[in-house]
Amino acid sequence: MNIKFLIIVVFALGLAAIANAQMPENIEPFKTPFGEFNFKKPVFPDVTVNIKDYGAKEGGTIKNTEAINRAITELAAKGGGKVIVPAGKWLTGPIVLLSNINLHLQEDAELVFSQEFTDYLPAVLTNWEGSEVYSYSPFIYAFEQDNIAITGKGVLNGQGKPWWEQRNTEGFWKSNALLKEMNENEVPLNERRFGSLERFLPPVFFGPLYCKNILLEGVTFRYGAFWTINPSFCENLMVRGVYVLTNGEYGDCPNGDGINPNSCKNVLIEYNTLDTGDDCITIKSGRNKDGRRIAMPCKNILIRHNKGLQGHGGIVIGSEMSGGVENVYAHNCRFNGTDRVIRIKTARGRGGYVRNCWFKNISADTIEREAIRINMMYTGGDRLPAQEVTSGTPVIENIHYENVSCDFAKRNVVQIIGIPEMPVKNVSLKNIRLGGNLGVEVVDAQDISFENLSVSNKTGSFAKISFSSNISMENVEVLKTEPGKTPFVFNTVSGANLLNVKHNLSRELVKITGESENIKIDDKISKEQIREIE
């Protein structure tokens, strides 16, 4: 069986698994390279109350904030149970979940959240793009609670358009810059007071802090003010069978991310459908000095059987990752219409690390930018001069991709961009089949291996490697590349293997430039097809 046929079979099996996957009721243990996951859903007392019994009025015109929160408070005081939101439209302000409470939305139930900003005051301790702050309450909030859930077949409708419109004002942009400045200057948390039009930061939809044993299952989130599901500093989080819509007929939520755990431990994200105006699934751990000060990594993350219908990225790590991200295992996911498929992003000044990540059986159709991207210069700037390594220098290492396919990427099929003072380290890509406009680009990286790589690119070289070391490309198939361009370019590369190259080209195949050394080329490639430039 040849390589090309084997890869196609593997991809076909992976896509079938995604298409036919049904969410099971129970969560079976699952082994990963960094240990076994054994998630257990939170268990609630067999006690049920209905928000109507606390005075809630259906119709979507009368605010039921007090009735819903009173139902939660009184049931929690008795030990907890299930708070029923029955069929109908129920207008509310912020909801505060307490320990041992399952907020259950029955079929055809819709919680509609108030569009009046003052309903989300007084300000609460929250986390905004990785910085700690007192600001507007999330639409659904919890602080230091244990055993909380939102379940059922109902809808949570943020109707966030007024928040989006306020984002376009000078007050938001000044507030955003001010909070970043407070982070960098280590301003005490008690002095970070926001929650007005002058100090305006739109709240996340679901934003628990320092909670344990959280379950989101079956419900639909629509059109919040900002990020949708954004727990911070939580443990044992399960997001299952949820639908998130932030970009559709109602409009496009700015930064309408889907699922963004921040500095969380033991996280399961499975069988969800993400139709978003920004990233579908993003793993985060704080911004810059706040993230490094709190030093709580996002770790032990299992992502599987998710579908992305649109969004900036399918599975993303960063850019706020200053507390560290480790032990991520993602498999059997499908993304259609996203800007990128798998993306890791950071920048000088972030610090922190991303390590021990596995992405397996991930597929996409036509996407707007890169299929696979690691970028340590997310905020721009020049790679040179190399900078001093400090606590603000990020680290990316031990990243593994296997059985990844993309029909067509409108930019690079693979792009790995490190920084001279801290190259991206130890990345493996195995059984990769990608089509795109541009080919593979690697800059400032070391110990990078490509095995069973099939690429079709329209423009430029098949692969361009620069300022890197220990690069291995083995069992490589050039499906298509731009005529007149040298397919493989090594510029200032120390140590590289290019072996078992399958192609039908009779022209120059390899160009070696700069201060390159120890480049081993497939002996089936003739000397006439290799050009070295001093």
C-alpha positions in Angstrom: 0.0 0.0 0.0 1.6 3.3 -1.0 1.8 6.4 1.2 -0.8 8.4 -0.7 -3.5 5.6 -0.5 -2.8 4.9 3.2 -3.2 8.6 4.1 -6.5 8.8 2.2 -7.8 5.7 4.0 -6.8 7.2 7.4 -8.5 10.5 6.7 -11.6 8.8 5.4 -11.9 6.8 8.6 -11.4 9.9 10.7 -14.0 11.9 8.8 -16.5 9.0 9.2 -15.9 8.9 12.9 -16.6 12.7 13.2 -19.7 12.5 11.0 -21.3 9.5 12.8 -20.3 10.4 16.4 -23.3 10.5 18.8 -22.8 12.0 22.3 -23.1 9.2 24.9 -24.9 9.8 28.1 -21.9 8.6 30.2 -18.3 9.7 29.8 -15.9 6.8 29.4 -12.3 7.0 30.7 -9.9 8.0 28.0 -6.1 7.5 27.9 -3.8 10.2 26.6 0.0 10.5 26.4 0.0 12.5 29.6 -2.4 10.3 31.6 -6.0 9.0 31.8 -9.1 11.3 31.9 -11.9 10.0 34.0 -14.6 12.8 34.0 -17.6 12.5 36.3 -20.7 14.6 35.9 -21.7 16.6 39.0 -24.6 14.9 40.9 -27.5 17.0 42.3 -30.1 16.2 44.9 -33.4 14.9 43.5 -35.3 18.1 44.3 -36.9 20.3 41.6 -38.3 23.8 41.7 -39.9 25.9 38.9 -39.1 29.6 38.4 -42.8 30.2 38.0 -43.4 29.3 41.6 -41.1 32.2 42.5 -43.1 34.7 40.5 -41.4 34.5 37.1 -43.6 35.9 34.3 -43.3 34.5 30.8 -43.4 36.7 27.7 -40.1 38.4 27.4 -41.1 41.8 28.7 -41.0 41.5 32.5 -37.6 41.0 34.1 -37.4 37.8 36.1 -33.9 38.4 37.6 -35.1 38.4 41.2 -37.4 35.4 40.8 -34.8 33.2 39.1 -32.0 34.1 41.6 -34.4 33.7 44.5 -35.2 30.2 43.3 -31.5 29.4 43.1 -30.7 30.9 46.5 -33.5 29.2 48.4 -32.9 25.8 46.8 -29.2 26.0 47.4 -29.9 26.8 51.1 -31.8 23.5 51.3 -28.9 21.5 49.8 -29.5 22.1 46.1 -31.3 20.5 43.1 -32.7 21.4 39.8 -34.1 24.9 38.9 -36.5 24.5 36.0 -36.9 27.1 33.3 -40.1 26.0 31.5 -41.0 26.5 27.9 -41.5 30.2 27.0 -39.6 33.4 26.8 -38.2 34.7 30.1 -36.4 38.1 30.4 -33.7 38.3 33.0 -30.6 40.2 34.1 -27.5 38.4 35.4 -28.0 34.9 37.0 -25.8 33.8 39.8 -25.3 30.1 40.2 -24.6 28.6 43.6 -23.3 25.2 44.7 -25.3 22.1 43.9 -27.6 23.9 41.5 -28.5 22.6 38.0 -30.2 25.4 36.0 -32.3 23.3 33.6 -33.9 24.8 30.5 -36.7 22.7 29.1 -37.3 22.3 25.4 -38.6 25.6 23.9 -37.5 27.6 27.0 -35.6 30.8 26.2 -33.8 32.9 28.7 -33.5 36.4 27.1 -30.9 38.6 28.8 -31.5 42.3 29.5 -30.0 44.9 27.2 -29.7 47.5 30.0 -26.1 47.8 31.1 -27.0 48.9 34.7 -28.7 45.6 35.3 -25.2 44.0 35.4 -24.1 46.2 38.3 -22.8 46.2 40.9 -19.5 45.2 39.4 -18.1 41.8 40.3 -14.6 40.3 40.2 -14.2 38.9 36.8 -11.5 38.2 34.2 -11.4 40.2 31.0 -9.1 38.9 28.2 -6.8 37.5 30.9 -6.6 40.5 33.2 -8.3 40.6 36.6 -10.8 43.4 37.0 -14.0 44.5 38.8 -16.6 45.1 36.0 -20.0 44.3 34.7 -21.2 40.9 35.8 -21.2 38.1 33.3 -24.7 37.1 32.1 -24.3 33.9 34.2 -21.8 34.1 37.1 -20.5 32.0 39.9 -17.7 32.6 42.4 -16.1 29.8 44.4 -19.0 27.4 44.0 -19.0 23.6 43.7 -21.3 21.4 41.5 -23.0 23.8 39.1 -24.7 23.1 35.8 -26.7 24.5 32.9 -28.5 21.7 31.1 -31.5 21.0 28.9 -32.6 21.8 25.3 -33.4 25.4 25.8 -31.8 28.6 24.6 -29.8 31.4 26.3 -30.2 34.5 24.2 -27.8 37.3 25.0 -29.2 39.7 22.4 -25.9 41.5 22.8 -26.2 44.1 20.1 -26.2 47.2 22.4 -23.0 46.0 23.9 -21.5 45.6 20.4 -22.5 49.1 19.5 -20.9 50.5 22.7 -17.7 48.7 21.8 -17.4 51.1 18.9 -17.1 54.1 21.1 -13.9 55.8 22.4 -14.9 54.7 26.0 -14.3 51.1 25.1 -11.0 51.5 23.4 -9.7 53.7 26.2 -10.9 51.2 28.8 -9.3 48.3 27.0 -5.9 50.1 26.9 -6.3 51.2 30.5 -6.8 47.7 31.8 -3.7 46.4 29.8 -1.7 49.3 31.3 -2.9 48.3 34.8 -1.8 44.8 34.2 1.6 45.8 33.0 2.0 48.3 35.9 0.8 45.7 38.4 -2.0 48.1 39.7 -3.7 46.5 42.8 -6.9 44.6 41.9 -9.0 46.8 44.3 -8.1 49.8 42.1 -9.2 48.2 38.9 -12.8 49.5 38.9 -14.8 49.4 35.7 -18.4 49.1 34.9 -19.6 52.4 33.3 -19.7 54.0 29.9 -16.4 55.8 30.7 -14.8 52.5 31.8 -16.6 50.1 29.6 -15.7 46.4 29.1 -18.5 44.1 27.7 -19.0 41.0 29.9 -18.6 37.4 28.9 -21.8 35.3 28.7 -20.9 32.4 31.1 -18.0 33.4 33.4 -17.6 31.4 36.6 -14.4 32.0 38.7 -12.7 29.6 41.1 -15.4 26.9 40.8 -15.3 23.1 40.7 -17.3 20.5 39.0 -19.1 22.4 36.2 -21.4 20.9 33.5 -22.8 22.6 30.5 -24.8 20.2 28.4 -27.3 20.4 25.6 -28.2 24.1 25.7 -27.8 26.8 23.0 -25.9 30.1 23.6 -26.7 32.9 21.2 -25.2 36.3 20.7 -23.6 37.4 23.9 -21.8 40.7 24.5 -18.3 39.2 24.1 -16.8 35.8 24.7 -19.4 33.1 25.3 -18.2 30.3 27.6 -15.2 31.6 29.6 -14.6 29.9 33.0 -11.5 31.1 34.8 -9.5 29.3 37.5 -12.0 26.4 37.5 -11.5 22.7 37.9 -13.4 19.7 36.4 -15.2 21.5 33.6 -17.4 19.7 31.1 -18.9 21.3 28.0 -21.0 18.7 26.1 -23.4 19.0 23.2 -23.6 22.7 23.3 -24.4 24.9 20.3 -22.9 28.4 20.2 -24.1 31.0 17.7 -22.4 34.4 17.6 -22.5 35.2 13.9 -25.7 34.9 12.0 -29.0 36.7 11.1 -28.9 38.8 14.3 -25.4 40.1 13.5 -21.7 39.4 14.2 -20.7 39.6 17.8 -17.2 41.2 18.1 -14.8 38.8 19.6 -17.7 36.3 19.8 -15.5 33.3 20.8 -17.2 30.0 21.6 -15.5 28.1 24.4 -12.5 29.7 26.1 -11.4 28.0 29.3 -8.8 30.3 31.1 -6.4 28.8 33.7 -8.7 25.8 34.1 -7.7 22.2 35.1 -9.3 19.0 33.9 -11.5 20.2 31.0 -13.7 18.2 28.6 -15.0 19.9 25.4 -16.9 17.4 23.3 -19.8 17.1 20.7 -20.2 20.8 20.5 -21.2 22.9 17.4 -19.5 26.3 17.1 -20.8 28.9 14.7 -18.9 31.9 15.8 -17.7 35.4 14.9 -14.2 34.6 16.4 -12.4 31.6 17.6 -14.4 28.4 18.1 -12.4 26.8 20.9 -9.5 28.7 22.6 -7.3 27.7 25.5 -6.0 30.5 27.6 -4.2 31.3 30.9 -3.9 35.0 31.6 -2.3 38.0 30.0 1.3 39.0 30.6 2.0 40.0 34.3 -1.4 39.0 35.6 -1.0 35.5 34.1 2.5 35.1 35.4 1.6 36.4 38.8 -1.3 34.1 39.3 0.7 31.3 37.6 -2.3 28.9 37.1 -1.8 26.9 33.9 -4.6 25.7 31.7 -3.9 22.0 31.8 -5.3 18.5 31.1 -7.7 19.4 28.3 -9.6 16.9 26.2 -11.2 18.2 23.0 -13.1 15.8 20.7 -16.0 15.4 18.3 -16.6 19.1 17.8 -17.7 20.9 14.7 -16.8 24.4 13.7 -19.1 26.1 11.1 -17.3 29.4 11.0 -14.8 31.3 13.2 -11.3 32.8 13.2 -9.8 29.5 14.4 -11.0 26.0 15.0 -8.8 25.0 17.9 -6.6 27.9 19.2 -4.2 28.3 22.1 -3.4 31.8 23.2 -2.6 34.5 22.8 -3.2 35.1 26.5 -1.2 32.1 27.8 1.1 33.7 30.3 0.2 31.2 33.1 1.1 28.3 30.8 -0.8 25.8 28.8 0.0 22.1 28.9 -1.4 18.7 28.3 -3.9 19.3 25.5 -5.3 16.4 23.5 -7.7 17.2 20.6 -9.0 14.5 18.2 -11.8 13.9 15.7 -12.9 17.4 15.0 -14.1 19.0 11.8 -14.0 22.7 10.9 -15.7 24.3 7.9 -15.2 28.0 6.9 -12.9 28.9 9.7 -9.9 31.2 9.2 -7.5 28.6 10.5 -7.8 25.0 11.6 -5.2 24.7 14.5 -3.5 27.8 15.8 -1.0 28.5 18.6 -0.3 32.2 19.1 1.8 34.3 21.5 4.2 37.2 21.5 7.2 38.7 23.2 6.1 40.0 26.6 3.6 37.2 27.3 6.0 34.8 29.0 4.5 31.5 29.9 4.6 28.4 27.8 2.6 26.0 25.6 3.8 22.4 25.8 2.6 18.8 25.4 -0.2 19.2 22.9 -1.6 16.6 20.5 -3.9 17.2 17.6 -5.1 14.0 15.8 -7.8 13.3 13.2 -8.6 17.0 12.5 -10.1 18.0 9.2 -11.3 21.1 7.4 -12.6 22.3 4.0 -11.6 25.6 2.4 -10.4 28.0 5.0 -9.4 31.7 4.9 -5.8 31.6 6.2 -3.3 29.0 7.4 -4.3 25.4 8.1 -1.7 24.9 10.8 0.0 27.9 12.4 2.3 28.4 15.3 3.2 32.1 15.7 5.3 33.6 18.4 5.1 37.1 16.8 1.3 37.4 17.0 1.4 41.2 17.8 3.9 41.9 15.0 7.3 43.5 15.1 10.7 42.4 13.7 12.4 39.1 14.5 15.7 40.9 14.8 17.5 41.9 16.9 17.2 38.9 19.1 16.1 40.0 22.6 17.2 39.0 26.1 15.4 36.0 27.5 13.3 37.1 30.5 10.2 36.1 32.3 8.3 37.8 29.4 9.8 35.4 26.8 7.2 32.8 25.7 8.1 29.1 25.2 6.4 26.7 22.7 7.6 23.1 22.7 6.4 19.5 22.3 3.6 19.9 19.8 2.3 17.0 17.8 0.0 16.8 14.8 -1.2 13.5 13.2 -3.8 12.8 10.5 -4.6 16.4 9.7 -6.3 17.4 6.4 -7.5 20.6 4.8 -8.9 20.9 1.3 -7.6 24.4 0.7 -5.9 27.1 2.8 -5.9 30.5 1.3 -2.5 31.3 2.9 0.1 28.8 4.1 -0.7 25.1 4.6 1.7 25.1 7.5 3.5 28.1 9.1 5.8 27.9 12.2 7.2 31.2 13.3 9.4 31.3 16.4 11.7 34.1 17.7 15.5 34.0 17.5 16.0 34.0 21.2 13.5 31.2 21.8 12.8 29.0 18.8 9.7 26.8 18.6 11.0 23.4 19.7 10.1 19.8 19.1 7.2 19.8 16.7 6.1 16.6 14.8 3.7 16.5 11.9 2.7 13.0 10.7 0.2 11.9 8.0 -0.5 15.5 6.9 -2.5 16.1 3.7 -3.1 19.8 2.8 -3.9 22.0 -0.1 -3.4 25.7 -0.2 -2.1 28.8 -1.9 1.2 28.9 -0.1 3.3 25.9 1.1 5.2 25.2 4.3 7.1 28.0 6.0 9.3 27.5 9.1 11.3 30.3 10.7 13.3 30.2 14.0 12.5 26.6 14.9 14.4 23.5 16.0 13.7 19.8 16.0 10.8 19.9 13.6 9.8 16.7 11.8 7.5 16.1 8.8 6.6 12.5 8.1 4.2 11.4 5.4 3.5 15.0 4.2 1.4 15.5 1.0 0.9 19.1 -0.1 -0.5 20.9 -3.1 0.3 24.6 -3.2 -0.4 27.1 -6.0 2.2 29.9 -5.2 5.8 29.9 -4.1 7.9 27.0 -2.8 6.5 23.7 -1.5 8.6 24.3 1.7 10.8 27.1 2.8 12.9 26.6 6.0 14.9 29.5 7.4 17.1 30.2 10.5 16.3 26.8 11.9 18.0 23.6 13.0 17.4 19.8 13.0 14.6 19.7 10.4 13.4 16.3 9.1 11.2 15.9 6.1 10.7 12.2 5.2 8.1 10.6 2.9 7.1 13.9 1.2 4.8 14.1 -1.7 4.7 17.1 -4.0 1.2 16.9 -5.4 1.4 20.4 -7.0 3.6 23.4 -6.7 4.2 26.7 -8.6 6.1 26.2 -11.9 9.3 28.1 -12.0 9.8 28.1 -8.2 12.2 25.8 -6.4 10.1 23.5 -4.3 12.5 23.1 -1.3 14.5 26.1 0.0 16.9 25.9 3.0 18.1 29.3 4.2 20.6 29.3 7.1 19.6 25.9 8.3 21.9 23.7 10.5 21.0 20.1 10.1 18.2 18.9 7.8 17.1 15.7 6.2 15.0 15.6 3.0 14.3 12.0 2.2 12.0 9.9 0.1 10.5 12.7 -1.9 7.8 11.8 -4.4 7.4 14.1 -7.3 7.1 14.3 -11.1 9.4 17.4 -11.6 12.5 17.4 -13.8 13.6 20.9 -12.8 15.6 22.3 -9.8 14.2 20.8 -6.6 16.4 22.1 -3.8 18.1 25.5 -3.1 20.5 25.9 -0.2 21.4 29.4 0.8 22.9 31.4 3.7 25.0 29.8 6.4 23.4 26.3 5.9 25.3 23.1 6.9 24.7 19.4 7.2 21.8 19.2 4.8 21.1 15.6 3.7 19.2 15.2 0.4 17.5 12.2 -1.0 20.0 10.4 -3.2 17.2 10.0 -5.8 17.5 13.7 -6.4 20.3 14.4 -8.8 23.1 16.8 -8.2 21.8 18.9 -11.1 18.5 19.4 -9.2 20.3 20.9 -6.2 21.7 24.4 -6.2 23.9 25.8 -3.4 24.4 29.6 -3.1 27.3 30.8 -1.1 
